[in-house]
Amino acid sequence: MTNDTTESPAPSASDELLDAACEILRNHLRRHPHAADTAFGIERWWIGGAAAALPAKTLERALQRLVTEGLLRSRLLPSGERLWYAGRNKRGPRMKSALRDCSNSLRMVLERALRDDVDLSPFFDPLDPSPTAIGTFVVNLNNPEEFAAREFEGVSLWLYLVERDAETLNLPPRRTAPGRLPSVPLPLRLHYLLTPRVDHVTRAQAGELEQLILGKALQVLHDSPRLAGNQLVDGLSGSTDELFVRLEPLPLDHITRVWDALEVPYQLCVSYEVSVVPVESGVQPVPTVPVDSLLAEIGVARRLGA
């Protein structure tokens, strides 16, 4: 018997070095989502001590790979040097779309999981091949009252509260380039009411189906509490942002006050918090002169009148 399987070649040392350089750059962009610098600055400040073992060609290949991934962009400066900057910067501030983009990212994660579930696919996936498939259930951003009024079935994912994040509100601004100091973004915590809804008039097992839908949503957001990379859509797509999803243990009286405000009967639901969503400032960055060097002066202090 002959073995036709071919083993993949082991990665070379240069490939491993390239992968390590890319990961260092990605980590820097996660910590500094507005970062921008020349190759010299990237080698000195982004990579730091690890740059000693990094050939210049490897750094260039790593930067190009991040451009392909959508994490970096570049442009030529008048001096002839190339400026590398976070990929989202070119799209401008997300002053208007940050909340919508976060909501759509969370909605897409839930919708994809519900369509891929073997028990729920016949309800949520319009392309499900099952002869009894319905495929009309949706994940929608309307509040539960609007959701029911339009006779939707599925999941209402309603943004019902927006709060400032006090912990990161007063962080100092970070330079996006040597001569630019942007305004600090507004950090937000978003609170969503997740409500499964099935028509109890037309479906005999509506209560069980609602619990199955809620159980799947809880499972997905418990297994993947971090939204990043290809899970982010619209204006967040290609960015280095990370959004964290947390189930909120709200007391029943807090939840019922929300339903009282809607003036509809209470339904089975849970609340989730998503943080931290940065709303970038629309104010132009302040031009500044970076500190180039420090000069120490030594003198002798004398008493007045001596």
Backbone as CSV, one residue per row, in Angstrom:
resi,resn,N_x,N_y,N_z,CA_x,CA_y,CA_z,C_x,C_y,C_z
1,MET,0.865,-1.202,0.000,0.000,0.000,0.000,0.893,1.242,0.000
2,THR,0.553,2.182,-0.837,1.353,3.404,-0.902,0.634,4.513,-0.181
3,ASN,1.391,5.386,0.407,0.830,6.519,1.140,0.978,7.766,0.292
4,ASP,-0.181,8.297,-0.175,-0.142,9.448,-1.076,-0.150,10.765,-0.338
5,THR,-0.262,10.720,0.984,-0.319,11.974,1.734,1.024,12.674,1.696
6,THR,0.993,13.953,1.530,2.209,14.762,1.468,2.257,15.674,2.670
7,GLU,3.325,15.589,3.416,3.456,16.423,4.600,3.758,17.865,4.201
8,SER,3.120,18.798,4.925,3.386,20.213,4.676,4.788,20.550,5.147
9,PRO,5.524,21.353,4.374,6.870,21.715,4.800,6.834,22.516,6.090
10,ALA,7.791,22.271,6.935,7.872,23.002,8.208,8.167,24.465,7.937
11,PRO,7.570,25.372,8.687,7.831,26.797,8.473,9.295,27.120,8.721
12,SER,9.843,27.966,7.853,11.243,28.356,7.987,11.395,29.369,9.105
13,ALA,12.641,29.613,9.473,12.903,30.588,10.532,12.441,31.977,10.122
14,SER,12.599,32.305,8.828,12.174,33.634,8.358,10.663,33.778,8.420
15,ASP,9.924,32.677,8.118,8.459,32.736,8.203,8.010,32.908,9.649
16,GLU,8.667,32.205,10.561,8.329,32.333,11.972,8.616,33.741,12.471
17,LEU,9.709,34.330,11.985,10.049,35.698,12.368,9.020,36.681,11.829
18,LEU,8.560,36.426,10.596,7.535,37.277,9.991,6.233,37.192,10.789
19,ASP,5.809,35.977,11.151,4.582,35.804,11.928,4.685,36.511,13.282
20,ALA,5.864,36.400,13.905,6.049,37.045,15.209,5.978,38.564,15.082
21,ALA,6.585,39.109,14.012,6.547,40.557,13.792,5.120,41.034,13.561
22,CYS,4.344,40.274,12.789,2.950,40.643,12.525,2.135,40.658,13.815
23,GLU,2.366,39.683,14.673,1.620,39.616,15.924,1.980,40.778,16.845
24,ILE,3.265,41.180,16.861,3.671,42.337,17.657,2.965,43.593,17.156
25,LEU,2.901,43.743,15.831,2.238,44.914,15.257,0.740,44.901,15.565
26,ARG,0.114,43.726,15.458,-1.328,43.645,15.764,-1.597,44.010,17.223
27,ASN,-0.778,43.515,18.118,-0.959,43.827,19.537,-0.801,45.320,19.793
28,HIS,0.157,45.952,19.105,0.345,47.397,19.274,-0.897,48.148,18.784
29,LEU,-1.462,47.713,17.660,-2.645,48.387,17.121,-3.857,48.177,18.010
30,ARG,-3.926,47.034,18.701,-5.036,46.828,19.643,-4.937,47.806,20.806
31,ARG,-3.711,48.030,21.274,-3.520,48.943,22.406,-3.574,50.405,21.975
32,HIS,-3.182,50.677,20.714,-3.120,52.058,20.217,-3.865,52.137,18.879
33,PRO,-5.203,52.166,18.908,-5.980,52.096,17.670,-5.818,53.302,16.752
34,HIS,-5.158,54.372,17.217,-4.937,55.556,16.374,-3.466,55.684,15.964
35,ALA,-2.698,54.623,16.118,-1.252,54.689,15.898,-0.909,55.046,14.460
36,ALA,0.185,55.790,14.301,0.716,56.149,12.985,2.186,56.502,13.150
37,ASP,3.019,56.025,12.241,4.447,56.321,12.330,5.143,55.879,11.055
38,THR,6.405,56.301,10.902,7.252,55.840,9.802,7.869,54.495,10.185
39,ALA,8.559,53.875,9.228,9.191,52.584,9.507,10.208,52.703,10.637
40,PHE,10.912,53.834,10.692,11.888,54.033,11.763,11.189,54.083,13.121
41,GLY,10.084,54.833,13.207,9.349,54.923,14.464,8.704,53.602,14.852
42,ILE,8.201,52.871,13.855,7.596,51.573,14.135,8.634,50.619,14.705
43,GLU,9.815,50.624,14.076,10.882,49.739,14.556,11.304,50.116,15.968
44,ARG,11.328,51.401,16.265,11.836,51.851,17.562,10.788,51.770,18.656
45,TRP,9.531,52.180,18.340,8.521,52.311,19.391,7.507,51.177,19.393
46,TRP,7.079,50.702,18.216,6.061,49.649,18.183,6.671,48.294,18.527
47,ILE,7.850,48.029,17.965,8.484,46.727,18.148,9.477,46.753,19.290
48,GLY,10.196,47.856,19.436,11.103,48.004,20.578,12.279,47.061,20.531
49,GLY,12.554,46.405,21.655,13.739,45.566,21.774,13.783,44.412,20.803
50,ALA,12.616,43.928,20.363,12.590,42.801,19.429,13.094,43.183,18.045
51,ALA,13.228,44.482,17.764,13.655,44.930,16.438,15.089,44.549,16.134
52,ALA,15.887,44.313,17.172,17.285,43.975,16.956,17.443,42.698,16.140
53,ALA,16.484,41.769,16.299,16.562,40.496,15.578,15.704,40.492,14.324
54,LEU,15.215,41.656,13.916,14.273,41.736,12.807,14.911,42.432,11.605
55,PRO,15.176,41.734,10.504,15.706,42.383,9.306,14.718,43.402,8.744
56,ALA,15.247,44.412,8.060,14.390,45.463,7.512,13.380,44.900,6.516
57,LYS,13.777,43.913,5.718,12.858,43.336,4.735,11.709,42.607,5.420
58,THR,11.982,41.982,6.561,10.927,41.284,7.288,9.905,42.270,7.836
59,LEU,10.382,43.404,8.345,9.468,44.435,8.839,8.597,44.950,7.702
60,GLU,9.188,45.174,6.532,8.423,45.659,5.391,7.361,44.644,4.971
61,ARG,7.723,43.361,4.986,6.755,42.312,4.644,5.632,42.251,5.682
62,ALA,5.975,42.438,6.943,4.962,42.423,7.998,3.995,43.587,7.835
63,LEU,4.506,44.758,7.513,3.644,45.920,7.301,2.715,45.701,6.110
64,GLN,3.255,45.134,5.033,2.429,44.867,3.853,1.347,43.834,4.154
65,ARG,1.666,42.854,4.989,0.666,41.844,5.346,-0.483,42.495,6.106
66,LEU,-0.175,43.430,7.015,-1.225,44.096,7.772,-2.053,45.024,6.889
67,VAL,-1.442,45.542,5.826,-2.205,46.322,4.847,-3.225,45.412,4.160
68,THR,-2.777,44.211,3.784,-3.667,43.243,3.150,-4.818,42.859,4.070
69,GLU,-4.534,42.773,5.367,-5.559,42.421,6.346,-6.501,43.587,6.647
70,GLY,-6.185,44.776,6.140,-7.021,45.937,6.402,-6.727,46.644,7.705
71,LEU,-5.658,46.231,8.395,-5.327,46.840,9.682,-4.447,48.074,9.531
72,LEU,-3.749,48.198,8.410,-2.866,49.340,8.181,-3.135,49.948,6.814
73,ARG,-2.821,51.222,6.702,-2.767,51.943,5.432,-1.464,52.720,5.408
74,SER,-1.123,53.251,4.238,0.119,54.020,4.157,0.001,55.113,3.110
75,ARG,0.831,56.146,3.256,0.917,57.213,2.256,2.292,57.846,2.342
76,LEU,2.718,58.449,1.228,4.025,59.095,1.182,3.953,60.491,1.777
77,LEU,4.937,60.822,2.599,5.047,62.160,3.163,5.879,63.040,2.224
78,PRO,5.783,64.379,2.336,6.600,65.269,1.494,8.096,64.975,1.595
79,SER,8.518,64.441,2.728,9.943,64.132,2.915,10.382,62.906,2.134
80,GLY,9.407,62.166,1.567,9.732,60.944,0.856,9.575,59.703,1.704
81,GLU,9.423,59.877,3.028,9.200,58.727,3.900,7.746,58.264,3.778
82,ARG,7.522,57.012,4.127,6.168,56.459,4.083,5.588,56.422,5.492
83,LEU,4.387,56.970,5.640,3.686,56.964,6.922,2.720,55.784,6.945
84,TRP,2.818,54.967,7.991,1.924,53.839,8.184,0.949,54.194,9.307
85,TYR,-0.341,53.973,9.082,-1.323,54.359,10.087,-2.460,53.344,10.117
86,ALA,-3.164,53.313,11.254,-4.236,52.337,11.458,-5.260,52.444,10.348
87,GLY,-5.718,51.285,9.860,-6.553,51.234,8.672,-7.821,52.035,8.754
88,ARG,-8.413,52.167,9.939,-9.698,52.856,10.040,-9.561,54.363,9.962
89,ASN,-8.338,54.912,10.149,-8.190,56.366,10.212,-8.657,57.050,8.938
90,LYS,-8.432,56.382,7.768,-8.772,57.014,6.512,-10.266,57.206,6.344
91,ARG,-11.060,56.398,7.050,-12.505,56.516,6.930,-13.057,57.677,7.736
92,GLY,-12.203,58.300,8.553,-12.649,59.439,9.315,-13.331,59.043,10.599
93,PRO,-13.717,60.016,11.429,-14.312,59.712,12.726,-15.663,59.023,12.588
94,ARG,-15.915,58.068,13.466,-17.179,57.348,13.449,-18.130,58.003,14.445
95,MET,-18.289,59.309,14.355,-19.113,60.029,15.320,-20.561,59.581,15.239
96,LYS,-21.044,59.334,14.016,-22.457,59.009,13.853,-22.732,57.513,13.827
97,SER,-21.766,56.718,13.445,-22.055,55.318,13.154,-21.573,54.332,14.209
98,ALA,-20.901,54.784,15.262,-20.320,53.847,16.230,-21.397,52.969,16.876
99,LEU,-22.507,53.552,17.294,-23.565,52.785,17.953,-24.210,51.814,16.971
100,ARG,-24.505,52.307,15.767,-25.131,51.442,14.759,-24.216,50.292,14.381
101,ASP,-22.919,50.579,14.213,-21.972,49.543,13.800,-21.824,48.471,14.873
102,CYS,-21.834,48.885,16.140,-21.772,47.925,17.235,-23.025,47.059,17.250
103,SER,-24.186,47.673,17.087,-25.448,46.923,17.092,-25.492,45.919,15.950
104,ASN,-25.076,46.339,14.758,-25.100,45.438,13.614,-24.089,44.302,13.767
105,SER,-22.957,44.578,14.389,-21.970,43.520,14.621,-22.537,42.458,15.553
106,LEU,-23.173,42.904,16.629,-23.776,41.961,17.579,-24.930,41.204,16.924
107,ARG,-25.717,41.907,16.131,-26.843,41.263,15.439,-26.353,40.189,14.478
108,MET,-25.283,40.470,13.730,-24.766,39.506,12.762,-24.226,38.259,13.450
109,VAL,-23.572,38.423,14.602,-23.055,37.270,15.344,-24.206,36.355,15.764
110,LEU,-25.267,36.952,16.295,-26.423,36.162,16.723,-27.137,35.521,15.536
111,GLU,-27.324,36.281,14.485,-28.045,35.767,13.322,-27.298,34.598,12.687
112,ARG,-25.974,34.709,12.585,-25.175,33.631,11.995,-25.265,32.365,12.846
113,ALA,-25.208,32.528,14.165,-25.264,31.371,15.055,-26.631,30.689,15.007
114,LEU,-27.701,31.465,14.944,-29.044,30.899,14.906,-29.305,30.180,13.582
115,ARG,-28.764,30.711,12.502,-28.941,30.061,11.204,-28.126,28.774,11.093
116,ASP,-27.002,28.719,11.806,-26.139,27.532,11.739,-26.569,26.429,12.703
117,ASP,-27.460,26.741,13.633,-27.899,25.745,14.612,-28.865,24.761,13.950
118,VAL,-28.626,23.462,14.184,-29.408,22.435,13.493,-30.887,22.500,13.862
119,ASP,-31.214,22.882,15.083,-32.616,22.937,15.520,-33.304,24.242,15.131
120,LEU,-32.539,25.312,15.003,-33.124,26.624,14.737,-32.977,27.077,13.293
121,SER,-32.125,26.412,12.540,-31.937,26.770,11.136,-33.242,26.778,10.337
122,PRO,-34.165,25.813,10.519,-35.419,25.859,9.745,-36.258,27.110,9.995
123,PHE,-36.035,27.767,11.124,-36.792,28.978,11.438,-36.082,30.248,10.961
124,PHE,-34.737,30.262,11.035,-33.984,31.494,10.760,-33.321,31.530,9.378
125,ASP,-33.041,30.383,8.803,-32.300,30.351,7.538,-33.267,30.191,6.368
126,PRO,-33.405,31.222,5.517,-34.326,31.107,4.381,-33.869,30.083,3.343
127,LEU,-32.600,29.637,3.413,-32.084,28.659,2.462,-32.031,27.245,3.041
128,ASP,-32.606,27.046,4.206,-32.598,25.712,4.814,-33.353,24.729,3.913
129,PRO,-32.726,23.575,3.614,-33.362,22.631,2.662,-34.485,21.792,3.242
130,SER,-34.724,21.869,4.542,-35.761,21.045,5.161,-37.137,21.363,4.562
131,PRO,-37.942,20.334,4.265,-39.273,20.579,3.664,-40.221,21.344,4.582
132,THR,-39.954,21.304,5.885,-40.821,22.022,6.829,-40.213,23.368,7.263
133,ALA,-39.160,23.776,6.588,-38.467,25.015,6.975,-39.359,26.230,6.752
134,ILE,-39.224,27.202,7.652,-39.976,28.450,7.565,-39.072,29.567,7.038
135,GLY,-37.935,29.753,7.724,-36.922,30.700,7.265,-37.316,32.154,7.333
136,THR,-38.321,32.489,8.149,-38.785,33.882,8.209,-38.403,34.577,9.519
137,PHE,-37.818,33.847,10.475,-37.431,34.462,11.744,-36.233,35.382,11.511
138,VAL,-36.174,36.490,12.255,-35.124,37.487,12.058,-34.547,37.917,13.404
139,VAL,-33.368,38.527,13.339,-32.786,39.246,14.475,-32.857,40.716,14.109
140,ASN,-33.625,41.483,14.872,-33.972,42.844,14.488,-33.637,43.807,15.613
141,LEU,-33.309,45.071,15.260,-32.920,46.069,16.258,-34.103,46.873,16.791
142,ASN,-35.316,46.566,16.361,-36.490,47.261,16.886,-36.752,46.850,18.332
143,ASN,-37.432,47.735,19.072,-37.794,47.356,20.440,-38.911,46.304,20.396
144,PRO,-39.162,45.600,21.507,-40.143,44.500,21.482,-41.542,44.921,21.034
145,GLU,-41.950,46.139,21.374,-43.286,46.584,20.964,-43.368,46.733,19.448
146,GLU,-42.352,47.401,18.843,-42.327,47.548,17.389,-42.169,46.191,16.694
147,PHE,-41.387,45.320,17.307,-41.147,43.983,16.766,-42.456,43.212,16.635
148,ALA,-43.272,43.269,17.697,-44.547,42.559,17.681,-45.557,43.240,16.753
149,ALA,-45.530,44.585,16.715,-46.477,45.316,15.877,-46.296,44.982,14.398
150,ARG,-45.059,44.687,13.999,-44.791,44.320,12.608,-44.931,42.816,12.371
151,GLU,-45.377,42.108,13.405,-45.607,40.668,13.335,-44.332,39.903,12.997
152,PHE,-43.205,40.406,13.484,-41.942,39.693,13.332,-41.873,38.550,14.333
153,GLU,-41.091,37.537,13.988,-40.751,36.475,14.917,-39.235,36.306,14.898
154,GLY,-38.670,35.956,16.054,-37.226,35.794,16.139,-36.680,36.435,17.397
155,VAL,-35.774,37.412,17.214,-35.106,38.048,18.345,-35.128,39.562,18.167
156,SER,-35.625,40.239,19.192,-35.528,41.703,19.265,-34.271,42.032,20.056
157,LEU,-33.334,42.743,19.409,-32.077,43.151,20.043,-32.107,44.678,20.136
158,TRP,-32.629,45.168,21.249,-32.957,46.595,21.386,-31.936,47.301,22.269
159,LEU,-31.322,48.344,21.727,-30.433,49.207,22.500,-31.297,50.152,23.333
160,TYR,-31.361,49.920,24.639,-32.274,50.692,25.474,-31.578,51.669,26.412
161,LEU,-30.225,51.581,26.525,-29.527,52.486,27.435,-28.098,52.683,26.952
162,VAL,-27.644,53.941,27.003,-26.267,54.305,26.634,-25.655,55.062,27.807
163,GLU,-24.477,54.621,28.250,-23.800,55.252,29.378,-22.341,55.540,29.035
164,ARG,-21.799,56.579,29.682,-20.361,56.831,29.562,-19.591,55.795,30.369
165,ASP,-18.412,55.450,29.869,-17.538,54.553,30.625,-16.624,55.411,31.490
166,ALA,-16.907,55.453,32.789,-16.178,56.342,33.688,-14.712,55.942,33.831
167,GLU,-14.404,54.652,33.665,-13.045,54.186,33.899,-12.065,54.682,32.843
168,THR,-12.522,54.832,31.599,-11.625,55.251,30.516,-11.904,56.661,30.018
169,LEU,-12.852,57.346,30.658,-13.256,58.669,30.178,-12.111,59.671,30.208
170,ASN,-11.261,59.609,31.239,-10.229,60.634,31.415,-8.832,60.158,31.011
171,LEU,-8.766,59.143,30.180,-7.461,58.725,29.684,-6.874,59.814,28.793
172,PRO,-5.561,60.034,28.822,-4.966,61.081,27.991,-5.038,60.709,26.518
173,PRO,-5.045,61.712,25.635,-5.084,61.418,24.191,-3.784,60.775,23.730
174,ARG,-3.863,60.018,22.637,-2.694,59.374,22.053,-2.398,59.974,20.688
175,ARG,-1.145,60.204,20.423,-0.749,60.786,19.142,-1.054,59.812,18.006
176,THR,-1.597,60.338,16.901,-1.781,59.542,15.700,-0.622,59.731,14.737
177,ALA,0.182,60.756,14.968,1.367,61.034,14.176,2.247,61.959,15.024
178,PRO,3.541,62.097,14.673,4.423,62.935,15.495,3.906,64.353,15.707
179,GLY,3.163,64.908,14.739,2.708,66.285,14.878,1.221,66.440,15.069
180,ARG,0.518,65.352,15.476,-0.935,65.441,15.642,-1.352,64.841,16.974
181,LEU,-2.232,65.566,17.665,-2.761,65.094,18.938,-4.293,65.143,18.856
182,PRO,-4.967,64.005,18.638,-6.422,64.023,18.455,-7.160,64.229,19.768
183,SER,-8.407,64.654,19.646,-9.259,64.767,20.828,-9.578,63.374,21.354
184,VAL,-9.817,63.294,22.656,-10.111,62.005,23.277,-11.495,61.528,22.831
185,PRO,-11.640,60.261,22.391,-12.970,59.753,22.038,-13.857,59.607,23.264
186,LEU,-15.150,59.584,23.025,-16.122,59.382,24.101,-16.346,57.887,24.270
187,PRO,-15.925,57.292,25.394,-16.108,55.844,25.592,-17.499,55.545,26.144
188,LEU,-18.161,54.570,25.540,-19.543,54.275,25.904,-19.723,52.808,26.286
189,ARG,-20.705,52.579,27.148,-21.195,51.242,27.450,-22.634,51.162,26.946
190,LEU,-22.903,50.171,26.106,-24.221,50.031,25.491,-24.961,48.854,26.133
191,HIS,-26.234,49.076,26.444,-27.043,48.058,27.104,-28.175,47.628,26.168
192,TYR,-28.247,46.323,25.931,-29.220,45.760,24.993,-30.207,44.845,25.726
193,LEU,-31.462,44.951,25.337,-32.479,44.023,25.819,-32.694,42.986,24.714
194,LEU,-32.393,41.729,25.032,-32.524,40.633,24.063,-33.794,39.854,24.394
195,THR,-34.763,39.906,23.471,-36.079,39.304,23.720,-36.451,38.360,22.586
196,PRO,-36.579,37.060,22.849,-37.089,36.154,21.812,-38.611,36.282,21.701
197,ARG,-39.116,36.239,20.490,-40.570,36.332,20.310,-41.032,35.341,19.252
198,VAL,-42.025,34.534,19.635,-42.676,33.602,18.725,-44.180,33.803,18.876
199,ASP,-44.900,33.753,17.788,-46.346,33.976,17.811,-47.036,32.832,18.558
200,HIS,-47.616,33.159,19.734,-48.271,32.142,20.557,-49.639,31.745,20.007
201,VAL,-50.159,32.499,19.057,-51.470,32.173,18.489,-51.338,31.101,17.408
202,THR,-50.337,31.236,16.567,-50.195,30.335,15.419,-49.273,29.146,15.683
203,ARG,-48.450,29.208,16.757,-47.493,28.123,17.007,-47.762,27.522,18.390
204,ALA,-48.086,26.240,18.395,-48.468,25.560,19.641,-47.306,25.488,20.626
205,GLN,-46.081,25.332,20.144,-44.907,25.201,21.013,-44.122,26.520,21.098
206,ALA,-44.830,27.632,21.084,-44.159,28.939,21.057,-43.279,29.158,22.273
207,GLY,-43.789,28.799,23.466,-43.007,29.002,24.686,-41.706,28.213,24.671
208,GLU,-41.763,26.953,24.237,-40.551,26.136,24.168,-39.564,26.687,23.144
209,LEU,-40.080,27.155,22.021,-39.213,27.682,20.980,-38.522,28.970,21.433
210,GLU,-39.249,29.808,22.162,-38.633,31.027,22.693,-37.489,30.692,23.644
211,GLN,-37.678,29.691,24.488,-36.616,29.294,25.413,-35.425,28.691,24.666
212,LEU,-35.678,27.965,23.590,-34.606,27.402,22.784,-33.792,28.509,22.119
213,ILE,-34.479,29.517,21.604,-33.796,30.650,20.971,-32.954,31.405,21.993
214,LEU,-33.534,31.666,23.155,-32.796,32.380,24.196,-31.591,31.562,24.662
215,GLY,-31.770,30.251,24.810,-30.667,29.401,25.229,-29.519,29.429,24.247
216,LYS,-29.820,29.451,22.951,-28.769,29.522,21.934,-28.047,30.865,21.984
217,ALA,-28.797,31.944,22.160,-28.175,33.274,22.259,-27.253,33.356,23.467
218,LEU,-27.705,32.826,24.604,-26.881,32.816,25.811,-25.603,32.003,25.591
219,GLN,-25.737,30.875,24.923,-24.576,30.020,24.665,-23.555,30.727,23.787
220,VAL,-24.021,31.348,22.716,-23.118,31.999,21.767,-22.352,33.146,22.426
221,LEU,-23.048,33.983,23.168,-22.395,35.143,23.768,-21.580,34.771,24.998
222,HIS,-21.844,33.598,25.575,-20.989,33.103,26.653,-19.692,32.524,26.085
223,ASP,-19.796,31.811,24.966,-18.610,31.215,24.344,-17.751,32.257,23.640
224,SER,-18.372,33.311,23.145,-17.631,34.352,22.406,-17.969,35.730,22.972
225,PRO,-17.465,36.050,24.166,-17.788,37.349,24.771,-16.993,38.512,24.181
226,ARG,-16.084,38.222,23.271,-15.237,39.257,22.653,-15.538,39.327,21.163
227,LEU,-15.900,40.521,20.685,-16.152,40.743,19.266,-14.961,41.482,18.670
228,ALA,-14.348,40.899,17.652,-13.182,41.506,17.021,-13.003,40.892,15.639
229,GLY,-12.094,41.491,14.849,-11.765,40.934,13.534,-12.961,40.895,12.607
230,ASN,-13.202,39.719,11.987,-14.284,39.608,11.005,-15.660,39.579,11.629
231,GLN,-15.752,39.624,12.963,-17.057,39.724,13.613,-17.577,41.157,13.614
232,LEU,-16.712,42.112,13.314,-17.102,43.523,13.279,-17.478,43.906,11.856
233,VAL,-18.560,44.659,11.708,-19.069,45.005,10.383,-19.228,46.517,10.255
234,ASP,-19.583,46.930,9.037,-19.802,48.342,8.701,-18.559,49.168,9.019
235,GLY,-18.700,50.248,9.755,-17.561,51.117,10.029,-16.499,50.509,10.905
236,LEU,-16.846,49.456,11.633,-15.878,48.784,12.487,-15.067,47.739,11.727
237,SER,-15.495,47.392,10.529,-14.817,46.364,9.759,-13.381,46.772,9.447
238,GLY,-12.431,45.857,9.669,-11.025,46.129,9.399,-10.329,46.911,10.484
239,SER,-11.033,47.257,11.554,-10.421,48.015,12.642,-9.799,47.064,13.659
240,THR,-9.051,47.623,14.589,-8.445,46.822,15.656,-9.270,46.887,16.942
241,ASP,-10.488,47.394,16.849,-11.344,47.496,18.036,-11.676,46.111,18.596
242,GLU,-11.884,46.068,19.887,-12.363,44.873,20.566,-13.545,45.277,21.438
243,LEU,-14.673,44.609,21.262,-15.864,44.887,22.048,-16.154,43.678,22.929
244,PHE,-16.475,43.935,24.182,-16.690,42.854,25.141,-18.154,42.824,25.563
245,VAL,-18.745,41.634,25.492,-20.167,41.436,25.752,-20.328,40.739,27.101
246,ARG,-21.176,41.306,27.945,-21.348,40.771,29.304,-22.833,40.663,29.639
247,LEU,-23.234,39.491,30.119,-24.616,39.304,30.583,-24.804,40.056,31.892
248,GLU,-25.823,40.913,31.923,-26.066,41.731,33.114,-27.068,41.046,34.053
249,PRO,-26.682,40.819,35.303,-27.615,40.208,36.270,-28.542,41.260,36.873
250,LEU,-29.433,41.802,36.054,-30.321,42.863,36.531,-31.461,42.286,37.362
251,PRO,-31.823,42.953,38.457,-32.983,42.510,39.243,-34.264,42.606,38.420
252,LEU,-35.246,41.809,38.794,-36.495,41.766,38.042,-37.187,43.124,38.006
253,ASP,-37.096,43.904,39.101,-37.787,45.201,39.112,-37.163,46.174,38.119
254,HIS,-35.846,46.051,37.862,-35.216,46.913,36.858,-35.743,46.578,35.459
255,ILE,-35.830,45.287,35.174,-36.317,44.868,33.865,-37.781,45.255,33.676
256,THR,-38.589,45.072,34.719,-40.015,45.387,34.590,-40.252,46.883,34.369
257,ARG,-39.355,47.723,34.880,-39.502,49.171,34.626,-39.329,49.472,33.139
258,VAL,-38.450,48.726,32.479,-38.277,48.899,31.032,-39.565,48.526,30.308
259,TRP,-40.183,47.409,30.713,-41.430,46.983,30.075,-42.581,47.933,30.394
260,ASP,-42.571,48.503,31.602,-43.599,49.492,31.947,-43.481,50.717,31.038
261,ALA,-42.237,51.108,30.721,-42.043,52.256,29.830,-42.553,51.958,28.424
262,LEU,-42.460,50.686,28.014,-42.969,50.301,26.696,-44.487,50.151,26.695
263,GLU,-45.071,50.026,27.902,-46.514,49.842,28.056,-47.000,48.574,27.357
264,VAL,-46.202,47.510,27.492,-46.588,46.195,26.969,-46.323,45.161,28.061
265,PRO,-46.996,44.011,28.020,-46.791,42.986,29.051,-45.351,42.478,29.048
266,TYR,-44.894,42.099,30.225,-43.534,41.569,30.375,-43.355,40.294,29.556
267,GLN,-42.169,40.142,28.951,-41.828,38.946,28.201,-40.469,38.431,28.676
268,LEU,-40.204,37.171,28.401,-38.912,36.565,28.724,-37.803,37.319,28.000
269,CYS,-36.778,37.768,28.743,-35.719,38.566,28.140,-34.481,38.553,29.032
270,VAL,-33.364,39.003,28.484,-32.132,39.200,29.243,-31.498,40.503,28.773
271,SER,-30.592,41.034,29.605,-29.905,42.282,29.274,-28.413,42.018,29.118
272,TYR,-27.829,42.619,28.078,-26.391,42.507,27.827,-25.764,43.899,27.774
273,GLU,-24.529,43.970,28.286,-23.746,45.194,28.183,-22.596,44.964,27.216
274,VAL,-22.374,45.913,26.300,-21.247,45.871,25.368,-20.344,47.063,25.656
275,SER,-19.057,46.789,25.846,-18.108,47.860,26.161,-16.749,47.525,25.557
276,VAL,-15.884,48.487,25.369,-16.155,49.910,25.399,-16.244,50.348,23.936
277,VAL,-17.315,51.089,23.598,-17.522,51.547,22.232,-17.037,52.996,22.128
278,PRO,-15.958,53.260,21.363,-15.430,54.627,21.288,-16.131,55.454,20.210
279,VAL,-16.675,56.579,20.602,-17.236,57.535,19.647,-16.177,58.596,19.405
280,GLU,-15.580,58.553,18.232,-14.459,59.443,17.947,-14.921,60.888,17.792
281,SER,-14.071,61.792,18.191,-14.387,63.220,18.117,-14.373,63.708,16.672
282,GLY,-15.246,64.672,16.380,-15.249,65.296,15.066,-14.337,66.498,14.981
283,VAL,-13.682,66.857,16.098,-12.760,67.990,16.122,-11.439,67.584,15.469
284,GLN,-10.895,68.462,14.646,-9.625,68.174,13.983,-8.505,68.029,15.003
285,PRO,-7.556,67.113,14.760,-6.429,66.948,15.688,-5.647,68.241,15.868
286,VAL,-5.172,68.455,17.090,-4.408,69.662,17.408,-2.966,69.489,16.935
287,PRO,-2.444,70.424,16.108,-1.036,70.316,15.704,-0.118,70.593,16.896
288,THR,0.834,69.727,17.106,1.759,69.867,18.229,3.176,69.607,17.750
289,VAL,4.107,70.031,18.561,5.520,69.777,18.285,6.004,68.738,19.290
290,PRO,6.372,67.542,18.830,6.814,66.509,19.780,8.144,66.860,20.414
291,VAL,8.371,66.354,21.615,9.644,66.552,22.299,10.720,65.769,21.572
292,ASP,11.761,66.481,21.138,12.835,65.845,20.384,14.003,65.440,21.259
293,SER,14.288,66.247,22.259,15.418,65.945,23.144,15.220,66.665,24.466
294,LEU,15.919,66.198,25.481,15.885,66.787,26.806,17.261,67.321,27.145
295,LEU,17.307,68.552,27.638,18.573,69.166,28.025,18.566,69.395,29.527
296,ALA,19.555,68.873,30.182,19.664,69.041,31.633,20.532,70.257,31.934
297,GLU,20.079,71.133,32.821,20.836,72.315,33.231,21.170,72.212,34.713
298,ILE,22.413,72.480,35.039,22.888,72.393,36.420,23.379,73.765,36.854
299,GLY,22.941,74.187,38.000,23.378,75.483,38.511,23.509,75.454,40.020
300,VAL,23.954,76.560,40.562,24.123,76.687,42.015,23.092,77.680,42.524
301,ALA,22.294,77.258,43.481,21.279,78.134,44.060,21.907,79.057,45.082
302,ARG,21.561,80.340,45.017,22.059,81.323,45.988,20.876,82.038,46.650
303,ARG,21.084,82.372,47.926,20.040,83.093,48.617,19.997,84.533,48.134
304,LEU,18.776,85.047,48.056,18.630,86.460,47.672,19.297,87.344,48.710
305,GLY,20.028,88.340,48.240,20.675,89.265,49.128,22.042,88.789,49.622
306,ALA,22.432,87.567,49.230,23.729,87.069,49.700,24.866,87.690,48.890
